[in-house]
């Protein structure tokens, strides 16, 4: 997503981290197959 209207990079990075953290706590088998880098 581009920063056309507002700077969104930090928001996206935080959302990705929250997703990875949630997966680790709630679906550890799935979390082992994904990293933030693999989501890009």
MODELLER restraints for C-alpha pairs under 7 A, 6 or more apart:
rsr = mdl.restraints
at = mdl.atoms
rsr.add(forms.Gaussian(group=physical.xy_distance, feature=features.Distance(at['CA:16:A'], at['CA:36:A']), mean=6.32, stdev=0.5))
rsr.add(forms.Gaussian(group=physical.xy_distance, feature=features.Distance(at['CA:20:A'], at['CA:31:A']), mean=6.80, stdev=0.5))
rsr.add(forms.Gaussian(group=physical.xy_distance, feature=features.Distance(at['CA:20:A'], at['CA:35:A']), mean=6.86, stdev=0.5))
rsr.add(forms.Gaussian(group=physical.xy_distance, feature=features.Distance(at['CA:20:A'], at['CA:36:A']), mean=6.90, stdev=0.5))
rsr.add(forms.Gaussian(group=physical.xy_distance, feature=features.Distance(at['CA:23:A'], at['CA:30:A']), mean=6.87, stdev=0.5))
rsr.add(forms.Gaussian(group=physical.xy_distance, feature=features.Distance(at['CA:23:A'], at['CA:31:A']), mean=5.19, stdev=0.5))
rsr.add(forms.Gaussian(group=physical.xy_distance, feature=features.Distance(at['CA:24:A'], at['CA:31:A']), mean=5.19, stdev=0.5))
